[in-house]
Amino acid sequence: MEIKITKTTSPKIMPPADKLGFGSVFTDHMFIMDYSDEKGWHDARIVPYGPLSFDPAASVLHYGTEVFEGLKAYRRPDGKVQLFRPWDNVERLNNSCARLGLPKLDPEDALAAIKKMVEVDESWVPSSDGASLYIRPFLFSTDPNLSLHGVHKAMYVIICSPSQAYFSTGLKPVPIMVETEDVRAVRGGTGEAKCGGNYAAANRAGDRANEKGYSQVLWLDGVERRYVEEGGGMNVMFRIGDKIVTPMLTGSILPGVTRRSAIALCKSWGMDVEERLLPIDELIQAAADGSLKEAWCVGTAAVVGPIGLLEYKGVKYEINNNEIGEVTQRIYDELTGIQWGRKEDTFGWTCVIE
């Protein structure tokens, strides 16, 4: 794939690391590629960051035909920049496209675009501890037609944002609330796709939780409201007794790259990992009798988010004395060590930008 590059004539200055926040500062450039039934994917280009132009009748604005990904570029101690499992993000992006009826990308082209974007804006990859370059590829329909129809025109875009840690509290455990009214997704729906509608549907419950002093919600399944699914916008894992338990992928849960990595790490350490249906009653009983030793969320943005308190039907259950657990800390240390190049990557997960 040939990528035409037009450099900005007005480069920006990256703010100090402590002023970056998450996802609010953007680099000098963006990648764009167009799709039409006649030409397929074409006109790949990197241009100065700025507004996108498409018709107000574009079907993405009316019917939500959009998918996205999230991954990071990390500055290693030797100064080089590397990505973490980017091919898995490309694979998931295409799976999301298939579910939403959007045109798939050639995996090699999609990955090449990500690499080239990082190469062009390489100076925006932070060197400060804990900071990284967040990469947001997204793909959406641009058909200027309000009738319900398949996608005939689309756009693939990549933007990048130098960011500090996702949670301002760092690895401090957070309180979460089990959501018993709204549901995030159902089997057969779009739960396993990374599309904006899933996150929009989560806003109301998240706002209610925040108003009550909780950082996020713990979702239950959308049919029986019986089984644990996800934590907020991330996958969730638990240490119950001597086992690591995480909800199995049933079609309504996002197959997280960090989730997959955490499972692989735990298995490599000889831990007993169960991917299965986890009834909320079982989890609450474990919290009540003390067999729930640790709980944490996993995702690209935050890597690991320890859970210190769980609220269900008005009753609060403290987990591990509201302190980060040893397995949670070990996963965080190992993953971030590999991602930032401080530890050996024995899994073949990283990709250096030459």
N, C-alpha and C positions, 0 to 999 in steps of 0.2 A: 504494500500500500504506500503510495506517495502522499506525503503530508506537506502541504504548502505552509510556510511559516512567515508570518508578518509580525515583526517585533514592534513593541510599543515605542513611541517617541517620547512618552512621558512616564518613565518608570517611577513607581511608588517606593516609599521607604517603609520597611517592616517595623512595626512598633516594638518596643522592648518586650521581652518574654512575659513579664508579669502583666502586660496590657493586652495580650492576645485574646484571652477568653477562649471560647470554642465556637468555630464556625461563623465568626463575624468579621474577620479580616480576610481579604482575598488577594491572590497573587496577580501579577501583571497580565497574565494571558489565560486563554481558555481554548479548548479544542471543540470544533464543531464538524459534524459530518451529516449530510442530508440523505434521505431515502425517498425513492419514488418507485412505483411498480415498473415504470419504463426503464429506469436506469439502475435500480438496485441502490446499494450504498455508494455514494460518490461525493466528490469535492471535499475531501478531508483537509482540514486546515487548522492552524493555530493562529489566533488573532488576539489583539489586545482585549483584555477583559472589559465587558460592557453589556448593555441591554441586548436581549434577543429580539428579533423582529419576526412576528408571524401573525396571521389573520385572527381577529377577535372571534371568528367562528371556529377556530381550531378545536377539534374534538376533545383534546386534552382538557380544555377549560370547561367543557360541558359534561363530559362522560368519564373523566378521570383515567384515560388511557396513558398511564405513566408508570415507569419503574425506575429504580435507582440502586446504587451500591455505595458502600463506604469502606475505604481502606486507607492505609497510611504509608508515608515514606519516612524513614528514620535516618538520622545522622549517626554514623558509627564513630567509635573513638578514633579511628584512623582517618576520619574526615570524609570517607566515602558514604554514599547514600544507598539504602536498600529498601526493597518492598517485602511485605510479608504475605505469602500465599496469594499473590494477585490472580493467578490462574483460577483459583477457587471462586474468587469474586466474579470473574468473567463468566464462569460456568453458571453461577447462580443468577447473574444478570440475564443470561440467555434463557434459563428456566423460567424466570419471571416474565420475560417477553412472551414465551410460549403460552403462559397462563392468561396473559392480558391480550393476546392476539396481536402483539407487536412484532415487527420483523426482527429476526435474530441477526446477530453480528457474527462475522467470521472471528473465531476466538483469537487467532493470531493477530488480526488487525486491531481488535479491541484492546488486546494487551499491548501492542505496539503503540497505540495512541496514549495509553496511560504512561508508559515508559517515556515517550517523547515529551509529554507534558511536564513530567518531573525533571527531565533533562533540561528543558528550556527554562523552567523556573527553579532550577536547582539551588540558587542562592536563597530561596525562601524556605528551605528546609532548616528549621531551627537547630542550634547546637546546644541549647540550654537543657538541663536535666528535666526529663519528663515531657518535653515539648516535641511535636512532630508535625509533619505536613499532612493534613487530612485531605483525602482525594475523594471527590464526589462525582462519579460518572452517573448520568441519567439519560433516559431515552423516552420520548413521548411522541404522540401522534400530532400532526399539524394539518390534517385534512380540513379545509374550510367549508364544512358541510354539517348542518345540524341534524341530518337524518341519521338514524342508527345504522351503522354499516361497518364493515371491516376496515382496517387501516391501509391506506394507499400512499400516504406520505408521512414521514417521520423525521425526527432529528435526534442525533446522539451528541451529547455535550459532556465535557469534563471541566470542572472547576476545582481549584485547590485553595486550601485555607490553612495557614500556619496556626497551630492551636496549642494551648496549654492543656492540662488535665481536664477531662470532661466534668468531673465533680470538683467543685471548689474546695470541698472538705478532704480531698485526697482519698486515702484508704480508710477513713473513719466510717464505721458501720452506720447504716441509715435505717430508719424505720419504714416499713411498708405495710400497706393495708390490702387484705384480700378483697377483691371486687366481687360483689354478689349480685349486682343489678345488670350492668352493661357487660357485653362480651366483645372480645377483639375480633374473632373470626370463627368460622365453623369449618369442619371437614368438607371438602368439596368446594369451598369458597376460595379466597385468595390468601389465606393465612400463611401458606408456605412461600408465597411470592413477596418480594420486597417492593411493595407499591405504596404510594402515598395514602391511598384510602384506608389502609390498615391503621396508619398512625393518626389520621384525622378522626377515625372512629374511637380512638383511645383518649382523645383530648378531654372529653367531659368527665370521665372517671378520674383521669389524672388531676384535673382541676379540683374535683371534690376531695381527693386525697390530700392535695397540697393545702387546701383550706383547713383540713383537720390536723395538719402538721406532719404529714407523711410525705416521703420523697417520691414515691411512686406506688403503683398497685401490683398485686399479684393476680394474674388472670386465671380464671377457671375455664373449662371447656364450654363451648357455646350451646351444647345440646342438653347435657344432664346437669351442668354446673356442679360437677362432682370431682373432676380431675384437674390437678394443677397443670398449667400450660407454660406461660411466660411471666417474666417479671418486668413490667413496664415495657420498654422497647428493647429488652434484652432477654436472652435465655437465662434459665435459672438452674442452679445445682444445689444439692444438699448432702451433708454428711450425716447419715442416720446410722447410729451404732458404728460398725466397722465398714459400712458400705457407702460408696458415693452413688447417689441416686439423682437422675435427671429425667424429666419427662421425655418419653419417646416421641419421635417424629411421626405424627399421624396424618399430616396434610394440613393441619391448622396452625402449625408452629413453624417459625422461620428456622431453616437449617443453618445455624450460625457457624461462621468460620472459626471464631474464637471458642465456641462450644466444642466443635470438633477437635480443636487443638488441645483444649483442657482435658477432654476425655482421653486423647492419645497420651498426654503427659501422665495422667493418673494411672493408666494401664502400664505405662513403661516403668512406673515406680512400684508395680506389683499390687496396686490397689484393686479392690473388687468394685467394678463400675456396673451399675444397672441402668439401662435405658428402658423405661417401662412406664405404664400408666401409674400415676401417683395420686391416690385419692386424697382430697383435702383433709378428710377425717383422720387418715393415717398420719399426715404431716402434723396436724394439730395435736394428736395424741402424743407423737414423738416430742413436740415442743413442750407439752405439759409434763411428761415424765422424765424429760432431760436427755432422752436418747437422740434428740436432734442436736448434734454437736456444733454444726456450722451450716450457714446458708449464704449463698452469694450469687450475684448475677454476673454474666459474662457477655461481652460484646466488643466490637472493634473500638468504639468511641472511648469507653471507660476501661477496657480490658477486663478488670474485675471490680465488682462493687459489693463489698460485704454487707450482709443484712444483720442488723443487731436487734431488731424488734419486729414482731409479726402481730398484726391485729386482725382478728376474725370475729365477726358478729359481736363487736363491742368488747371483747376480751383481748388483753395484750399479753404476749408471750415473749419474754426476753431470751435471746439466743447467745450462748457463750459469754454471758456477763456483758453483753453489748461491746465485745471486743473482737477484733479480727482473729479468725482461727488459723491454726498452723497450716492446714491444707490450702486454705484460701491464700494465705501469704506466700506459700511455696509456689502455687500456680502463678501468682502475679510476678514473683521474682524470676521464675524460669521463663515465662512468656516475654516479659519486658527485656530480660537479659538477651534472649535470642533476637527479638525485634530490633533492639538498639545495637546489636553486634557485640555485646559484652560477654556473651556466653556462646559456646560452640553450638552450631545448628546441626544436630545429628539426624534431623528428620528431613532435611532438604526443603525447608519451608521458605527460605529467603532468596531474594533475587537482587543482585547488585546492579545499580544503574551505572554503566560504564561511560 
